[in-house]
Structures are given as C-alpha cells and as structure tokens.
Amino acid sequence: MIAKHIADELKGGKFHLYRLRLKEISKSELLTEIGSPSSIDSFLVESQVARRVIDRIFGFEISPELWKALKGNSLSAGRVQSTVLRWICQREEEIRNFTPENYVSLKALVSDSKDEFLLDYVLPEEKERLLEKDALEVLKKYGSSKPGPLSHKESLVLKFIEEKEYKNFPPPPFSTASLQETASRVLGMSSSQTMKIAQSLFEGKKTKKGEYTGLITYMRTDSTHVSSGKKNLALGFLKENFPSLLRGGPTKGKTKLHAQGAHEGILPINPYLTPDEAKGFLKPEEAKLYELIWSRFLESFMNPETGTERNYIFEGKKESWSLKEKEGKSTGYKGFRKNEPLPKDNGNGLKIGDNVSILEWQWEDKKTSPPVRYTEGSIVQKMEKTGVGRPSTYTQTIATLQKRKYIYEAKKKLGASPLGEKVNAFLISSFEELIGESFTKDMEKSLDVLAKGEGNKLSLIDSFYKKVLKLKKEKPKNILPKTEKGISKIPDTMQHPSRKKCPKCSDGTILTKFSKKGKTIYFCSNYPHCDLLSYEPV
Ligand SMILES: [Zn+2]
C-alpha cells in the first residue's frame, strides 16, 4: 500500500519504476532483488483497498448504532476487533456459568522388596472422573473405610507392562503468533514489547565488525515457511556444529488457509551469527529474543526427541493401578538446549508377576476448574488459526480493545469489562452475523481471491454494504438489559435465561468480575440485596 502511494507520487517522472520486495534487510537479499526487480502487484493493492473500505463501512455504519443504543459516543466497533471482543466475552460467560464438579484422585503407596512407589488408580473407561462414593467402594474391597495407612496385609500383582516408543518432533520456525506466545511464556514479554524488539532486529544493528545488517527476516507473518537459501544455510551450520542432531529438513507448519503467499517464517538471517556472538552488540532483551528465534529455527531441522514410555499395570480386586515412566534419549532437539531436562527412567526394574504390598491409600479431593481466560498470546494464536485479522494488526487489535476499555489485562490474562460485555451484547443482538467466525473467515477468503486477481472488488463491497444496511433495518432480536441504576424491572433470570441462577436468593443470576489481581469474583446480580460473593465458582 505504501509502495503504491509512493509510486503514484512519482508517476510522470522520466524514469521507470520498479518494486523490490525485501523479506530481510541484508546485502544478499538486496542484490538478488535488484537482479530481478518486479512491479507493484495491482491485485494485492485492490484487495487491500477492498479490505479498508469494508472495515470503514463496518466502523462508520455500526459505531453510531452503538452510540444510540448505549449512549456513549466514544464507543466503536470494528470488523476484526468486535470478533475478538466476542471471543473474550464468550469465555467470560463460560466462566460465569461453570459448575464445578468434585472428584477424587486416589493413589496407593506400595512397596516391593527394594522400593516404595505410588500407583495411580485406573479409572474404568466409561467413567470420566472418580467420584467420592466410588473411591470409598474401592477402599472397602480392601477392608479400609477411609484413606491413610493400612494396618493389615494387602497386595497387588504386576499384570502387564505396556511399552511404546515416542517421538516428539520439534515445532516449526516462528510465525508472528507463535513468537508472541512463546516470548510471553518463556521471556515474560508483552506482545507489543516482543514486536518492538523484533522490529529492531529486523531493521538491523551494527555488528562488532562494524557492518550494518538485519538479524531476522520480516516479523509480521503467518507463515512458517523456510526458503531454500535459508535451508541450505541451516543445514551447513548444523553439519559443522551439531552433525548428530541433524534431520533432512525443517518441521513444516500446517498450511494456513490465509497465509500470505511468499512470506517466510521469522528466521535468523545468518544462522552462523550465534546468540553468544550477538550478545556482544545487542541489548540484553534483544539478545534474548534473538536467541529464541535462532534456536527455534535450528531446532526445526533437528531430530525428534525420542524415548520409551512404559506403563506398569497392577491388578488388585478387579481394578487396575498404574505406574508410568518415561525415558528420553539425548539425540533429539531437546538435548540441544541445556535447560530442557530429559525425562528419566524410574528404574524400578519390575517384572510381570511381581507382588507389591499396599502401605497407604493417598486420597486427594479435587474440583474441576473453570475455563481459563485468554492471554494476549493465546488470543493472537486463535486469530492466526481462524484467519481473523492479519499479522500486521494482531497487536493493534488488542491494544484498541484495551484503549476502549472493553477488555483489560490482569496477571497476563484478558478479561472483559462490563462496558465490553454491553457492547458485545448489543453487537450480537443486532449484528451477530458480521462478527461470527465463519463470516469473518469467508470475508478473508474473498479478499484473498481478489489478491489473486480473481473476483470483483466492487461487488464484494456492495454485497457487504447491503448486508450491513439490511441488518441495521431489522429489529434487534433481543431486548438489551438496562442494568444502569436499576431502570430495568425485568428479572435478571428472564433477561439471561442461559445464565446460572444464584443459589442464595434463587432470583438473581451469577455475575463475575475479573479482579486486578487476576482472580474471578463471583457475585449475584441482586447485589447489594443479595450478599453472595465468592472467589470460587458457585
Ligand atoms: Zn443472589
């Protein structure tokens, strides 16, 4: 788009205009591109124009509807933004309506002549969880009425040993979404911080030798593809340095529906520039992110992590108990990173027919937990997976939702604010079709078709515009709850029939608030008349 604008400005000069597409800022890339310059891709420009017009129609036509309905003219709706808001609000609703279930984790502490170890009770296939009454039934078979040490002799026999080899392949190189997610998880960086640092690595640094060079390829991409040039560099480097870990080619990511054509994953420009060497001229945070990108790229060419998994199955009184062990080999990609411990053999040396005696029942009361809120990283991954939005706008979309105070972040989790939920409820009542996953996906597909030079820009815009106008005319299907200052006299349970009823007053419904400390507070819609308040699901 920028190139197109520049070209328009320069038109009419006495020179020919070329377009160079640089995936990285390096001498070799520049020379290659100068060797075969191309021109502006008018189909791509057309598709981008259509995208912008459609996004403007969405914003200009729907935002005023929000102002009218919710009496706030700072509110806004956006095609991608509103879909993401919907996901976050949906999760909030799932957390609100979640009913915890109690269950038990039961283990037997046993001993053979040499060792003591713990066996897990094996749940019958048709059961999802072990309920307290069923666990007590198991104990009863052995003459125990409660958990704890056994005073009489009972034993279990080893019946089978299941053994299988496992293979974990290294993940493909980074795309924008996986880089943001991993940097957040491993380095504690926010998405915007990650992108800022990645941008500086892309733009380039002055190395110790005084040369100026880019360190990584373009950081906004939904592809994990590795070009043949980069592949050869990686194979060369690995052959010299880690020959025993080398596999033929990189792990390939799943082909994304919407991956933008010739893009590559986020790769180091020169694998021979090791993180240790780069530390010499990078700031500490830059060095950490470079190391992450560099290792992930090289790992993708390495052997899978392999090993053996063993499951020892003991039989008691018609029920089974299991001991699992995992033994890893150090010839896989994980052995390359010193901080990744390999799974070790428990070394019990057990044989079929071995008897073990039960020393103690270990019992733990457990509760199922509500779904977890999205993090910036996981929501961006969902955007990439579903094709909603573009790598260049992931971070911006979340920033806009935060700026509008529709969502907020606490302890790295994203929660919907009451305002965000109101906006979302209104959008769903009137424009549900436009903020659905499948509609957004189809729209991206149509825009991709335009970018390939097929389809018609105007008819796509026209049909979208007509759809928006039609939905605007139709009456909303649901009445919006007027929650401000108790204007509404309709009982809460009628407004939100799907919401869980308050167990205390049985009139209100359960509401949630996501606290600044990252905890969910459950309370009643009749607050302060009903004082139900809990940090646990009710
Ligand atoms: Zn209540």
Residues whose N, C-alpha, C, O or C-beta is under 5 A from the ligand:
A	BS01	ZN	C502 K504 C505 S506 G508 C524 N526 C530 L532
